């Protein structure tokens, strides 16, 4: 396992760059997923715009005005945090030995933070001053949905993380009660469906505010979300973040199948689960006592294949809302069955002791099925709005 990029470069290239300890492997792949999927979503929104399914909105902007106080303040804050924490990590002893604890602590380099903050604010002032006009001009520009992908990604990331933390703590309430602050600020402990639900609500509200056709936006996002899930799971698998399966002591079904694809102990996992690895010295020196199903790996493969299915069908399915309904069904089925071999909290008081994800997955399958059946009646008249 590679808890952060330092171990990736050390193992693959024999290069030791201490600064890479600040880049968590899980976070890196999640960020990569957002970048790639933002590009994919832009392509699909542009295609739908060319089909006449979206309308533009007009916004007024001011050209040639000097930097405002809020712009300078925001840039100073961003620069201060970067200097105080990121640059400061290289100046404080032992900070890079446990970067996660350092990032979450109040420790940092105050003088460097102030200098970098002032530098960021100064650069913003200089940039705006170069473009300053004697008399600022007001212009009206057209904004299409694909121009708002950056905003959509920010909403997805922010509300997705918030929802993932909320649902995880609801699912593991006893652990949350024992250490509420630690549970909230920890980088681990994220529930996908919590992120999906909260981010979905936020994006729908944003789309309505910006007069983006919600149904067509959902259809455009369907393959994108499946791809994002697949890419995000790479981070889970690479870092060993605890999203693994139950113990698997069964013999391999095929002799050619690598052991790590069937049963794996996740050595050097980022969450420190398991027993010490003999001879290992350092922070990440644990592995599971018994091999488990590498469920994150299975989801990477399955969800990427499902993305390809949705990507191919998106041009063939003409009824608005139907491709999104299909996404809900495929997502729910995939997650429901993978839960059977995943480690998860079960609701013992309910019949069959389901997990939170199984319950939500069933609801998604039902909702998706209804949407696929009724979409033609509900949305066939929708062209640019809805």
Buried (B, 14 or more C-beta within 10 A) or exposed (E): BBBBBBBBBBEEEEEEEEBBBBBBBBBBBBBBBBEBBBEBBBBBBBBBBEEEBBBBBEEEEEEEBEBEEEBBEBBBEBBBBBBBBBBBBEEEEEBBEEBBEBBBEEBBBEEBBBBBBBBBBBEBBEEBEEEEEEEEEEEEEEBBBBBBBEEBBEBBBEBBBBBBBBBBBEBBEEBBEEEEEEBEEBBBBBBBBBBBBBBBEBBBEBBBEBBBBBBBBBBBBBBBBBBBBBBBBBBBBBBBBBBBBEBBEEEEEEEEEEEEBBBBBBBBBBBEBBEEBEEEEEBBBBBBEEBBBBBBBBBBEBBBEBBBBBBEBBEEBEBBBBBBBBBBBBBBBBBBBBBEBBBBBBBEEEEEEBBBBBBBBBEBBEBBBEBBEEBBEBBEEBBBBB
